[in-house]
Amino acid sequence: MPNNPTIDRPNPGSEEALALGCTCPFGDNCGGRGAWGTDTKPDNEKVFWKSGNCPLHGTEAAEALSQPPLCQAEAEALETLMEDAYV
């Protein structure tokens, strides 16, 4: 789920966030620097993949997109599809 992070939390997939229990993808988010080539853009233009069940980012991501969070199976299937697309 691409979306901007909140100001008061570490970026999704960053080492700091992972240490706090974040389940957002590390690789897809370039280690918290931003997904889809946005790692070199200003902070307000970066996007991130967020896991629907992430304790730090999941609920907020669902609210921002006005959709229920992905279930774990859907999140894993989406991650697999994304990984296969980059092989």
C-alpha positions in Angstrom: 0.0 0.0 0.0 1.7 3.1 -1.0 1.3 6.0 1.3 3.2 8.7 3.1 4.3 8.0 6.7 3.2 10.0 9.6 5.6 12.6 11.2 5.8 10.9 14.6 6.7 7.4 13.5 9.8 6.1 11.7 9.3 5.4 7.9 7.7 2.0 7.0 10.4 -0.6 6.4 13.2 1.3 8.1 15.5 -0.4 10.5 14.2 1.8 13.3 10.6 0.9 12.5 11.4 -2.8 12.2 13.0 -2.7 15.7 9.6 -1.3 17.0 7.6 -4.2 15.4 6.9 -2.8 11.9 5.9 -5.5 9.5 6.1 -3.3 6.3 8.4 -4.5 3.6 12.0 -3.5 4.1 13.2 -4.1 0.5 10.2 -2.6 -1.3 10.6 0.5 0.8 14.4 0.7 0.2 15.0 0.3 3.9 12.7 3.1 4.8 14.0 5.6 2.2 10.9 5.3 0.0 9.3 3.0 -2.6 8.9 3.3 -6.4 12.1 5.3 -6.9 10.9 8.0 -4.5 13.9 7.5 -2.2 15.7 10.6 -3.7 12.6 12.9 -3.6 11.8 15.3 -0.7 10.2 13.7 2.3 6.7 15.0 1.4 6.9 13.3 -2.0 8.0 9.9 -0.9 5.6 6.9 -0.9 5.8 3.7 1.0 4.4 0.2 1.0 2.6 -0.5 4.3 1.4 -3.9 5.6 -2.2 -3.8 6.5 -1.5 -5.5 9.8 1.5 -3.4 10.7 1.2 -2.3 14.3 2.9 1.1 13.5 1.4 1.8 10.1 -1.4 -0.6 9.2 -4.5 1.2 10.7 -3.4 4.6 9.5 -2.7 3.3 6.0 -6.2 1.8 5.8 -7.8 5.0 7.0 -5.8 7.1 4.6 -6.9 4.9 1.7 -10.5 4.5 3.0 -10.1 0.7 2.7 -9.9 -2.1 5.2 -6.4 -3.3 5.8 -5.2 -6.3 3.7 -5.4 -9.6 5.4 -2.1 -11.4 5.9 -2.8 -13.8 3.0 -3.5 -10.9 0.6 -0.5 -9.0 1.8 1.8 -12.0 1.2 0.2 -12.7 -2.2 0.8 -9.0 -3.2 4.4 -9.2 -2.0 5.0 -12.4 -4.0 3.6 -10.7 -7.1 5.8 -7.7 -6.6 8.9 -9.9 -6.0 8.1 -11.9 -9.2 7.7 -8.7 -11.2 11.3 -7.7 -10.4 13.0 -11.0 -11.1 
